[in-house]
Amino acid sequence: MRKTAFIKIATLTVAGVLSQGALAADGTVKFTGEITDAICSVSPASQNLVVPLGKVSRTVLHGAPGKGSVPAKFSIDLSNCPAGSKKAKVTFSGQGNSDNKDVLAIANAGVVGPTVAATGVGIEIGDSAGSPIALGSPSSEYILGEGDNSLKFQARYLSTTNAVTVGPADSTAQFTIAYN
């Protein structure tokens, strides 16, 4: 009896394997995703931030590299940080200014629509105390607690040459959070 059952199972297995070749593919399914070491979620409100730097007089920045405007404060809010969350560092990336690679270049420097973009200036990002964070370098550590956390930053215009010209002065940066 066992021999008969074994033969039936073997026959069904071989038939099943061979029948797969007869099926035609009608489409494909692509699965995407990523496994990360993120222990918190970036709040939806912090995923596409807009930080207004305001209208700044050219005279505030003109005359020497390193002159800065009044900083605009912003935060990256984290949610659902589990118990045992320890520390995080944030790295900002983007197109560096040609005169100072540590600050963001003004987007489309030269011509922006009918208006010429500002030159001789970039955007400097700093931590909550105002210490500059160079593009591509991690910030100082932020201590995380369980639940929601708000990582505070600031940004300002920074002159990169002696001569600053007027015009639109926008830029974009991406950020990455590394957890310790």
N, C-alpha and C positions, 0 to 999 in steps of 0.2 A: 504494500500500500504506500509506503514511503517513497519507493522508487517511482511509482506512478505520479504522485504529487510533485516530486522533484522534476520530473519530465514535463509536466504541465506548466509549472512555474517557469522553467527554463525556456519553454516554447513561447509563452506569453511575453517574457522579457525580450527575447530576440525579435519577436514580431513588433513589439513596441519601439525598439530601437530602429529597426528598419523602416517603420512607417513614418518616422520623423523626416526622412529625406523626401517623402512624397508631398509634404506640406509646402506651400509657396508662401514667401514672406509678403505680407500686405502693408508693411510699414515698419518703422523702428521707434524705439523709445530711448531717449537719451536722459540719463540721470545726472544731475549736477548738484554740487554742494561743496562744502568745505568743512574740514575738521579743524577747529582752532583751539587755542588755549585761553580764549576769552572766558572770564568768569562772571562778567557783568554784561548787561545789554546796554547799548547806546540808546538813549531815549530818542524816540522818533523826532522830537523837536530839535534835537542836536545833530541829526544826520545831514541836514542841508541848511546850515546856518548862514545868515546874512548879517554882517557886522558893518553898520554904517560908520565911516570915519569922518563924515561931515565935510563941510567946505572949509578949507584951510588956506589962509593967505600965503601967497608965494613968499612974502617977506619973512615969514616964520622959518622957512626952510632954506632960503637963498643965502649964499655967501660962503658956506663951508660944508664939507661932508660931515655927517653925524648930527646935524640939527634935526630935532624931532618935534612932531605935533603933540598935542594932548592925547593920551591914549584912550581908546574906546575899550571898555571892559566887555568880556563875553565869557560864557561857560559852556563846557561840554558836560552834559548831564548823563550819568550812568544810573541804571535801575536794576533791580533784582540781583544785587551783589550778595552772594551767599555768605553765611557765617564763615569766618576764617579768611575772608578777603583781606589781603595785606596791603599791597602797594601797586601803583600803576605809574607808568611814564608815557608821555604822549610825544610822538614824532610828527612834525609837520613837513610836508614835501610840496614841491611846486617848482615853477620856473624861477631860478635865481636871477637877481639883477646882474647885469654885465659888469658893473663897477663894484658890487658887494654881493657875493654869492650867498651870504648868510640871510639876506632879506629877499622877499618876493619881488619879482619884476612887475612892472605895470603891464597889464595885458594889452596886447596890440600896440605897444609903444611905437609911436610914429603917427599912423593915421587910424582913427576910429570913426567910421562913418564920415560925415562932413566936418568933424572936429578933430584936430590933432591932439593926441594923448599927451599928458604931462611927461616931461623927461627930467632926469637928474634926481629922481626920487624912487624909493621902493617902499615896501610895507614890512615893518619889523614886528614879529610876534614875540611876546614876552609872557613869563609866568605871572602868577597873581601878584608878586612883589615887583614886577617890572623888569626882572632880569631877562635879557634877550635869550631866545631859543633859536639857535642857528638852524636853517633849513636842513633837514636830513639828520639832525642830532636830537637825541631824546631830551625831554624836559627833566627838571628835577623830579624827585619822587613825590607822588601824592598818596597820602595815607587813605586807605579805603575802609569803610565800615560796612556792616551788614545792611542791606536795603538799598536806598538811593544815595548817590554821592554826586556832588557838583564840583567839577574841576575848573578852577578859575584861571582866566588868561586875559591878556590885553594886547591890543595891536595899535600901531601908530605909523604915520608917514615918517620916513627917515630920508634926509637928503643924502645922496650918494656921490654928488659932484658939487662943485662951487656954484654952478648955474642951474637953477630949477626953472622950468617953463610951466606955464599953466595949461590945463586941459583935464579931461577925465583921467582918473587915477584908480582904476579898479584892478583887482587880481583875484586869483583863486588858489586855495591850498587844499590838500587832502591831509587827513590825519589818521594815524595808526596808534592804537593803544597796546602797550606791552604790559602784561601783569606779572608781578613777582610774588 
